[in-house]
Amino acid sequence: EMIRALADRGGVAGLNLYGLFLGHETESRLDEMTAHVKHMIRTGGSELPAIGTDFDGFEGMERMDIPDISQMEKLAHALKREGLTEDQIDKLWYKNAKRILRESLG
């Protein structure tokens, strides 16, 4: 319900890479990240998801498939393998957040 409500209002939701948000207490797994993005798109459309890693606010993960920003290309490659288009990935990477900033700042 929250995803649909946010999408209906033209908002964005950041993909958080913290394991607890992806379904695991101690692991931040790439397959869960891709599943989460696909769910966000299925539920709210391609205009909804944005990157919101939260790298600066979590610790305690025993496994991190993407431990820092330097390895974000892993997510892009995984999303391509899962069938997302270049435009969908670009929206996730920057276009959706850029749209919100433009609308907010006028």
N, CA, C and O atoms as a GROMACS GRO file, in nm:
protein
  424
    1GLU      N    1   0.083  -0.120   0.000
    1GLU     CA    2   0.000   0.000   0.000
    1GLU      C    3   0.087   0.126   0.000
    1GLU      O    4   0.057   0.223  -0.070
    2MET      N    5   0.192   0.124   0.077
    2MET     CA    6   0.279   0.240   0.087
    2MET      C    7   0.346   0.269  -0.048
    2MET      O    8   0.355   0.384  -0.090
    3ILE      N    9   0.394   0.165  -0.115
    3ILE     CA   10   0.459   0.184  -0.245
    3ILE      C   11   0.362   0.244  -0.344
    3ILE      O   12   0.395   0.339  -0.415
    4ARG      N   13   0.241   0.190  -0.349
    4ARG     CA   14   0.141   0.242  -0.444
    4ARG      C   15   0.104   0.387  -0.412
    4ARG      O   16   0.092   0.469  -0.502
    5ALA      N   17   0.087   0.417  -0.286
    5ALA     CA   18   0.050   0.554  -0.246
    5ALA      C   19   0.161   0.652  -0.284
    5ALA      O   20   0.132   0.762  -0.333
    6LEU      N   21   0.284   0.614  -0.261
    6LEU     CA   22   0.396   0.700  -0.296
    6LEU      C   23   0.405   0.719  -0.447
    6LEU      O   24   0.426   0.830  -0.495
    7ALA      N   25   0.389   0.611  -0.521
    7ALA     CA   26   0.393   0.617  -0.668
    7ALA      C   27   0.278   0.701  -0.722
    7ALA      O   28   0.297   0.778  -0.816
    8ASP      N   29   0.160   0.686  -0.664
    8ASP     CA   30   0.044   0.763  -0.710
    8ASP      C   31   0.064   0.913  -0.694
    8ASP      O   32   0.001   0.992  -0.764
    9ARG      N   33   0.150   0.951  -0.602
    9ARG     CA   34   0.176   1.093  -0.578
    9ARG      C   35   0.302   1.141  -0.650
    9ARG      O   36   0.345   1.255  -0.631
   10GLY      N   37   0.362   1.054  -0.732
   10GLY     CA   38   0.480   1.091  -0.808
   10GLY      C   39   0.609   1.088  -0.730
   10GLY      O   40   0.709   1.145  -0.774
   11GLY      N   41   0.609   1.022  -0.616
   11GLY     CA   42   0.728   1.018  -0.533
   11GLY      C   43   0.826   0.911  -0.574
   11GLY      O   44   0.802   0.834  -0.667
   12VAL      N   45   0.937   0.906  -0.503
   12VAL     CA   46   1.038   0.801  -0.522
   12VAL      C   47   1.067   0.735  -0.388
   12VAL      O   48   1.045   0.793  -0.282
   13ALA      N   49   1.117   0.612  -0.396
   13ALA     CA   50   1.160   0.539  -0.277
   13ALA      C   51   1.301   0.487  -0.304
   13ALA      O   52   1.326   0.426  -0.408
   14GLY      N   53   1.390   0.511  -0.212
   14GLY     CA   54   1.528   0.467  -0.229
   14GLY      C   55   1.546   0.321  -0.193
   14GLY      O   56   1.492   0.274  -0.093
   15LEU      N   57   1.621   0.250  -0.275
   15LEU     CA   58   1.656   0.111  -0.249
   15LEU      C   59   1.762   0.109  -0.139
   15LEU      O   60   1.873   0.157  -0.159
   16ASN      N   61   1.728   0.055  -0.025
   16ASN     CA   62   1.818   0.044   0.088
   16ASN      C   63   1.887  -0.091   0.080
   16ASN      O   64   1.819  -0.193   0.063
   17LEU      N   65   2.018  -0.095   0.091
   17LEU     CA   66   2.093  -0.220   0.078
   17LEU      C   67   2.119  -0.292   0.210
   17LEU      O   68   2.190  -0.392   0.213
   18TYR      N   69   2.062  -0.241   0.318
   18TYR     CA   70   2.079  -0.305   0.449
   18TYR      C   71   2.001  -0.435   0.452
   18TYR      O   72   1.884  -0.439   0.415
   19GLY      N   73   2.066  -0.540   0.496
   19GLY     CA   74   2.008  -0.674   0.495
   19GLY      C   75   1.870  -0.686   0.558
   19GLY      O   76   1.784  -0.757   0.506
   20LEU      N   77   1.847  -0.617   0.669
   20LEU     CA   78   1.717  -0.626   0.735
   20LEU      C   79   1.604  -0.575   0.646
   20LEU      O   80   1.491  -0.623   0.658
   21PHE      N   81   1.632  -0.479   0.558
   21PHE     CA   82   1.531  -0.429   0.467
   21PHE      C   83   1.511  -0.522   0.348
   21PHE      O   84   1.412  -0.512   0.275
   22LEU      N   85   1.607  -0.612   0.328
   22LEU     CA   86   1.602  -0.703   0.213
   22LEU      C   87   1.559  -0.844   0.252
   22LEU      O   88   1.541  -0.930   0.166
   23GLY      N   89   1.544  -0.868   0.381
   23GLY     CA   90   1.496  -0.998   0.425
   23GLY      C   91   1.594  -1.084   0.501
   23GLY      O   92   1.563  -1.198   0.535
   24HIS      N   93   1.714  -1.031   0.528
   24HIS     CA   94   1.814  -1.108   0.601
   24HIS      C   95   1.874  -1.023   0.712
   24HIS      O   96   1.902  -0.905   0.691
   25GLU      N   97   1.895  -1.082   0.827
   25GLU     CA   98   1.950  -1.008   0.940
   25GLU      C   99   2.098  -0.975   0.924
   25GLU      O  100   2.142  -0.868   0.964
   26THR      N  101   2.175  -1.068   0.864
   26THR     CA  102   2.320  -1.050   0.861
   26THR      C  103   2.378  -1.050   0.721
   26THR      O  104   2.501  -1.050   0.706
   27GLU      N  105   2.294  -1.048   0.618
   27GLU     CA  106   2.344  -1.053   0.481
   27GLU      C  107   2.278  -0.946   0.395
   27GLU      O  108   2.158  -0.919   0.407
   28SER      N  109   2.357  -0.887   0.310
   28SER     CA  110   2.309  -0.792   0.211
   28SER      C  111   2.340  -0.854   0.076
   28SER      O  112   2.451  -0.840   0.024
   29ARG      N  113   2.240  -0.923   0.019
   29ARG     CA  114   2.263  -1.007  -0.099
   29ARG      C  115   2.210  -0.944  -0.227
   29ARG      O  116   2.103  -0.883  -0.228
   30LEU      N  117   2.286  -0.960  -0.333
   30LEU     CA  118   2.253  -0.904  -0.463
   30LEU      C  119   2.120  -0.956  -0.516
   30LEU      O  120   2.042  -0.880  -0.573
   31ASP      N  121   2.093  -1.084  -0.498
   31ASP     CA  122   1.967  -1.138  -0.549
   31ASP      C  123   1.846  -1.077  -0.478
   31ASP      O  124   1.741  -1.059  -0.540
   32GLU      N  125   1.861  -1.045  -0.352
   32GLU     CA  126   1.753  -0.979  -0.279
   32GLU      C  127   1.736  -0.833  -0.323
   32GLU      O  128   1.624  -0.781  -0.328
   33MET      N  129   1.848  -0.768  -0.355
   33MET     CA  130   1.841  -0.630  -0.404
   33MET      C  131   1.764  -0.625  -0.536
   33MET      O  132   1.676  -0.542  -0.555
   34THR      N  133   1.799  -0.715  -0.627
   34THR     CA  134   1.730  -0.716  -0.757
   34THR      C  135   1.583  -0.751  -0.740
   34THR      O  136   1.498  -0.692  -0.806
   35ALA      N  137   1.553  -0.844  -0.654
   35ALA     CA  138   1.412  -0.880  -0.629
   35ALA      C  139   1.336  -0.760  -0.574
   35ALA      O  140   1.221  -0.738  -0.609
   36HIS      N  141   1.401  -0.684  -0.488
   36HIS     CA  142   1.338  -0.567  -0.427
   36HIS      C  143   1.309  -0.460  -0.533
   36HIS      O  144   1.201  -0.402  -0.535
   37VAL      N  145   1.406  -0.434  -0.620
   37VAL     CA  146   1.386  -0.337  -0.728
   37VAL      C  147   1.272  -0.382  -0.819
   37VAL      O  148   1.186  -0.301  -0.854
   38LYS      N  149   1.270  -0.508  -0.856
   38LYS     CA  150   1.165  -0.558  -0.944
   38LYS      C  151   1.028  -0.546  -0.877
   38LYS      O  152   0.930  -0.514  -0.944
   39HIS      N  153   1.021  -0.572  -0.748
   39HIS     CA  154   0.895  -0.556  -0.675
   39HIS      C  155   0.850  -0.410  -0.674
   39HIS      O  156   0.732  -0.380  -0.694
   40MET      N  157   0.944  -0.320  -0.652
   40MET     CA  158   0.911  -0.177  -0.652
   40MET      C  159   0.855  -0.135  -0.788
   40MET      O  160   0.759  -0.059  -0.794
   41ILE      N  161   0.915  -0.184  -0.896
   41ILE     CA  162   0.869  -0.149  -1.030
   41ILE      C  163   0.734  -0.212  -1.059
   41ILE      O  164   0.646  -0.147  -1.114
   42ARG      N  165   0.717  -0.338  -1.024
   42ARG     CA  166   0.587  -0.406  -1.046
   42ARG      C  167   0.475  -0.335  -0.970
   42ARG      O  168   0.364  -0.322  -1.021
   43THR      N  169   0.504  -0.290  -0.850
   43THR     CA  170   0.402  -0.231  -0.764
   43THR      C  171   0.380  -0.083  -0.791
   43THR      O  172   0.266  -0.037  -0.791
   44GLY      N  173   0.488  -0.009  -0.814
   44GLY     CA  174   0.476   0.136  -0.826
   44GLY      C  175   0.518   0.194  -0.960
   44GLY      O  176   0.501   0.314  -0.982
   45GLY      N  177   0.571   0.111  -1.048
   45GLY     CA  178   0.615   0.158  -1.178
   45GLY      C  179   0.762   0.199  -1.179
   45GLY      O  180   0.825   0.212  -1.074
   46SER      N  181   0.814   0.220  -1.298
   46SER     CA  182   0.955   0.254  -1.317
   46SER      C  183   0.992   0.392  -1.266
   46SER      O  184   1.110   0.422  -1.249
   47GLU      N  185   0.893   0.476  -1.242
   47GLU     CA  186   0.920   0.612  -1.194
   47GLU      C  187   0.945   0.616  -1.043
   47GLU      O  188   0.981   0.721  -0.990
   48LEU      N  189   0.928   0.504  -0.974
   48LEU     CA  190   0.935   0.502  -0.828
   48LEU      C  191   1.075   0.478  -0.770
   48LEU      O  192   1.118   0.558  -0.686
   49PRO      N  193   1.146   0.374  -0.809
   49PRO     CA  194   1.269   0.342  -0.735
   49PRO      C  195   1.385   0.436  -0.767
   49PRO      O  196   1.398   0.488  -0.878
   50ALA      N  197   1.468   0.456  -0.665
   50ALA     CA  198   1.592   0.532  -0.677
   50ALA      C  199   1.696   0.463  -0.590
   50ALA      O  200   1.663   0.380  -0.505
   51ILE      N  201   1.821   0.498  -0.611
   51ILE     CA  202   1.926   0.442  -0.527
   51ILE      C  203   1.927   0.517  -0.394
   51ILE      O  204   1.929   0.640  -0.391
   52GLY      N  205   1.926   0.442  -0.286
   52GLY     CA  206   1.935   0.498  -0.152
   52GLY      C  207   2.011   0.400  -0.066
   52GLY      O  208   1.955   0.348   0.031
   53THR      N  209   2.134   0.373  -0.096
   53THR     CA  210   2.210   0.262  -0.040
   53THR      C  211   2.214   0.258   0.112
   53THR      O  212   2.209   0.149   0.171
   54ASP      N  213   2.223   0.371   0.177
   54ASP     CA  214   2.238   0.381   0.322
   54ASP      C  215   2.372   0.326   0.369
   54ASP      O  216   2.384   0.280   0.482
   55PHE      N  217   2.474   0.331   0.282
   55PHE     CA  218   2.607   0.283   0.319
   55PHE      C  219   2.660   0.352   0.445
   55PHE      O  220   2.739   0.294   0.520
   56ASP      N  221   2.618   0.474   0.468
   56ASP     CA  222   2.670   0.548   0.582
   56ASP      C  223   2.599   0.518   0.713
   56ASP      O  224   2.633   0.576   0.816
   57GLY      N  225   2.501   0.429   0.711
   57GLY     CA  226   2.423   0.411   0.833
   57GLY      C  227   2.400   0.269   0.879
   57GLY      O  228   2.310   0.245   0.960
   58PHE      N  229   2.476   0.173   0.830
   58PHE     CA  230   2.458   0.038   0.882
   58PHE      C  231   2.591  -0.038   0.889
   58PHE      O  232   2.687  -0.008   0.818
   59GLU      N  233   2.591  -0.135   0.978
   59GLU     CA  234   2.708  -0.222   0.994
   59GLU      C  235   2.659  -0.354   1.049
   59GLU      O  236   2.540  -0.370   1.077
   60GLY      N  237   2.748  -0.448   1.066
   60GLY     CA  238   2.712  -0.576   1.124
   60GLY      C  239   2.669  -0.681   1.024
   60GLY      O  240   2.619  -0.786   1.062
   61MET      N  241   2.689  -0.654   0.896
   61MET     CA  242   2.656  -0.753   0.795
   61MET      C  243   2.771  -0.852   0.782
   61MET      O  244   2.886  -0.812   0.765
   62GLU      N  245   2.741  -0.981   0.789
   62GLU     CA  246   2.843  -1.084   0.772
   62GLU      C  247   2.877  -1.101   0.624
   62GLU      O  248   2.990  -1.135   0.588
   63ARG      N  249   2.778  -1.078   0.539
   63ARG     CA  250   2.798  -1.088   0.394
   63ARG      C  251   2.739  -0.964   0.329
   63ARG      O  252   2.624  -0.928   0.352
   64MET      N  253   2.821  -0.899   0.247
   64MET     CA  254   2.775  -0.782   0.172
   64MET      C  255   2.821  -0.799   0.028
   64MET      O  256   2.940  -0.784  -0.002
   65ASP      N  257   2.728  -0.829  -0.062
   65ASP     CA  258   2.764  -0.846  -0.201
   65ASP      C  259   2.809  -0.714  -0.265
   65ASP      O  260   2.888  -0.714  -0.360
   66ILE      N  261   2.760  -0.602  -0.212
   66ILE     CA  262   2.804  -0.470  -0.256
   66ILE      C  263   2.843  -0.393  -0.129
   66ILE      O  264   2.759  -0.327  -0.068
   67PRO      N  265   2.968  -0.402  -0.090
   67PRO     CA  266   3.010  -0.341   0.037
   67PRO      C  267   3.029  -0.190   0.033
   67PRO      O  268   3.028  -0.125   0.138
   68ASP      N  269   3.044  -0.132  -0.087
   68ASP     CA  270   3.062   0.012  -0.098
   68ASP      C  271   3.027   0.058  -0.238
   68ASP      O  272   2.999  -0.023  -0.326
   69ILE      N  273   3.028   0.188  -0.258
   69ILE     CA  274   2.983   0.248  -0.382
   69ILE      C  275   3.066   0.204  -0.503
   69ILE      O  276   3.016   0.205  -0.616
   70SER      N  277   3.189   0.165  -0.482
   70SER     CA  278   3.276   0.126  -0.593
   70SER      C  279   3.229  -0.002  -0.663
   70SER      O  280   3.277  -0.033  -0.772
   71GLN      N  281   3.137  -0.075  -0.601
   71GLN     CA  282   3.092  -0.201  -0.659
   71GLN      C  283   2.945  -0.198  -0.702
   71GLN      O  284   2.884  -0.304  -0.721
   72MET      N  285   2.890  -0.080  -0.718
   72MET     CA  286   2.750  -0.068  -0.758
   72MET      C  287   2.720  -0.123  -0.896
   72MET      O  288   2.606  -0.156  -0.926
   73GLU      N  289   2.823  -0.134  -0.982
   73GLU     CA  290   2.799  -0.189  -1.114
   73GLU      C  291   2.747  -0.333  -1.107
   73GLU      O  292   2.682  -0.380  -1.200
   74LYS      N  293   2.776  -0.402  -0.998
   74LYS     CA  294   2.723  -0.537  -0.979
   74LYS      C  295   2.571  -0.536  -0.984
   74LYS      O  296   2.509  -0.625  -1.042
   75LEU      N  297   2.512  -0.435  -0.923
   75LEU     CA  298   2.365  -0.425  -0.923
   75LEU      C  299   2.313  -0.396  -1.063
   75LEU      O  300   2.214  -0.455  -1.106
   76ALA      N  301   2.377  -0.306  -1.134
   76ALA     CA  302   2.335  -0.274  -1.271
   76ALA      C  303   2.340  -0.398  -1.358
   76ALA      O  304   2.247  -0.425  -1.434
   77HIS      N  305   2.448  -0.474  -1.349
   77HIS     CA  306   2.461  -0.597  -1.429
   77HIS      C  307   2.354  -0.700  -1.391
   77HIS      O  308   2.297  -0.765  -1.478
   78ALA      N  309   2.329  -0.714  -1.263
   78ALA     CA  310   2.227  -0.810  -1.218
   78ALA      C  311   2.088  -0.769  -1.266
   78ALA      O  312   2.009  -0.854  -1.306
   79LEU      N  313   2.059  -0.640  -1.264
   79LEU     CA  314   1.929  -0.592  -1.311
   79LEU      C  315   1.913  -0.614  -1.462
   79LEU      O  316   1.804  -0.647  -1.508
   80LYS      N  317   2.021  -0.595  -1.537
   80LYS     CA  318   2.017  -0.624  -1.681
   80LYS      C  319   1.989  -0.772  -1.705
   80LYS      O  320   1.908  -0.807  -1.791
   81ARG      N  321   2.056  -0.858  -1.629
   81ARG     CA  322   2.033  -1.003  -1.642
   81ARG      C  323   1.888  -1.040  -1.609
   81ARG      O  324   1.834  -1.136  -1.664
   82GLU      N  325   1.827  -0.963  -1.520
   82GLU     CA  326   1.688  -0.988  -1.481
   82GLU      C  327   1.588  -0.928  -1.578
   82GLU      O  328   1.467  -0.941  -1.559
   83GLY      N  329   1.637  -0.861  -1.684
   83GLY     CA  330   1.549  -0.812  -1.787
   83GLY      C  331   1.509  -0.665  -1.780
   83GLY      O  332   1.427  -0.620  -1.859
   84LEU      N  333   1.566  -0.590  -1.686
   84LEU     CA  334   1.534  -0.448  -1.682
   84LEU      C  335   1.599  -0.378  -1.802
   84LEU      O  336   1.708  -0.416  -1.846
   85THR      N  337   1.531  -0.278  -1.853
   85THR     CA  338   1.582  -0.203  -1.967
   85THR      C  339   1.683  -0.098  -1.920
   85THR      O  340   1.693  -0.067  -1.801
   86GLU      N  341   1.758  -0.046  -2.016
   86GLU     CA  342   1.853   0.061  -1.984
   86GLU      C  343   1.780   0.181  -1.924
   86GLU      O  344   1.829   0.243  -1.829
   87ASP      N  345   1.662   0.213  -1.978
   87ASP     CA  346   1.586   0.327  -1.926
   87ASP      C  347   1.542   0.302  -1.781
   87ASP      O  348   1.549   0.393  -1.699
   88GLN      N  349   1.497   0.182  -1.750
   88GLN     CA  350   1.458   0.151  -1.613
   88GLN      C  351   1.576   0.164  -1.518
   88GLN      O  352   1.562   0.216  -1.407
   89ILE      N  353   1.692   0.117  -1.561
   89ILE     CA  354   1.812   0.125  -1.478
   89ILE      C  355   1.856   0.271  -1.462
   89ILE      O  356   1.895   0.312  -1.353
   90ASP      N  357   1.850   0.348  -1.570
   90ASP     CA  358   1.884   0.490  -1.561
   90ASP      C  359   1.789   0.564  -1.466
   90ASP      O  360   1.832   0.653  -1.393
   91LYS      N  361   1.662   0.528  -1.468
   91LYS     CA  362   1.568   0.591  -1.376
   91LYS      C  363   1.605   0.558  -1.232
   91LYS      O  364   1.603   0.646  -1.146
   92LEU      N  365   1.638   0.434  -1.206
   92LEU     CA  366   1.681   0.392  -1.072
   92LEU      C  367   1.808   0.465  -1.031
   92LEU      O  368   1.820   0.513  -0.919
   93TRP      N  369   1.903   0.472  -1.124
   93TRP     CA  370   2.035   0.527  -1.093
   93TRP      C  371   2.030   0.677  -1.068
   93TRP      O  372   2.094   0.725  -0.974
   94TYR      N  373   1.955   0.753  -1.151
   94TYR     CA  374   1.959   0.897  -1.132
   94TYR      C  375   1.835   0.973  -1.181
   94TYR      O  376   1.803   1.077  -1.125
   95LYS      N  377   1.767   0.926  -1.281
   95LYS     CA  378   1.659   1.005  -1.340
   95LYS      C  379   1.544   1.031  -1.244
   95LYS      O  380   1.491   1.142  -1.241
   96ASN      N  381   1.504   0.932  -1.166
   96ASN     CA  382   1.391   0.952  -1.074
   96ASN      C  383   1.426   1.053  -0.964
   96ASN      O  384   1.345   1.140  -0.932
   97ALA      N  385   1.545   1.041  -0.908
   97ALA     CA  386   1.587   1.136  -0.805
   97ALA      C  387   1.603   1.277  -0.864
   97ALA      O  388   1.566   1.376  -0.801
   98LYS      N  389   1.657   1.284  -0.983
   98LYS     CA  390   1.674   1.413  -1.049
   98LYS      C  391   1.539   1.480  -1.074
   98LYS      O  392   1.525   1.601  -1.058
   99ARG      N  393   1.441   1.400  -1.114
   99ARG     CA  394   1.305   1.453  -1.136
   99ARG      C  395   1.249   1.513  -1.008
   99ARG      O  396   1.192   1.622  -1.011
  100ILE      N  397   1.264   1.443  -0.898
  100ILE     CA  398   1.211   1.492  -0.769
  100ILE      C  399   1.283   1.620  -0.729
  100ILE      O  400   1.220   1.715  -0.682
  101LEU      N  401   1.413   1.624  -0.746
  101LEU     CA  402   1.488   1.745  -0.711
  101LEU      C  403   1.442   1.864  -0.796
  101LEU      O  404   1.422   1.974  -0.744
  102ARG      N  405   1.426   1.842  -0.925
  102ARG     CA  406   1.379   1.951  -1.012
  102ARG      C  407   1.242   2.000  -0.970
  102ARG      O  408   1.218   2.121  -0.962
  103GLU      N  409   1.151   1.906  -0.943
  103GLU     CA  410   1.015   1.945  -0.904
  103GLU      C  411   1.015   2.016  -0.769
  103GLU      O  412   0.938   2.111  -0.748
  104SER      N  413   1.098   1.972  -0.679
  104SER     CA  414   1.102   2.031  -0.545
  104SER      C  415   1.168   2.169  -0.542
  104SER      O  416   1.126   2.258  -0.468
  105LEU      N  417   1.270   2.184  -0.623
  105LEU     CA  418   1.346   2.308  -0.621
  105LEU      C  419   1.295   2.410  -0.722
  105LEU      O  420   1.338   2.526  -0.722
  106GLY      N  421   1.202   2.367  -0.807
  106GLY     CA  422   1.139   2.457  -0.903
  106GLY      C  423   1.228   2.486  -1.016
  106GLY      O  424   1.190   2.560  -1.106
   0.00000   0.00000   0.00000
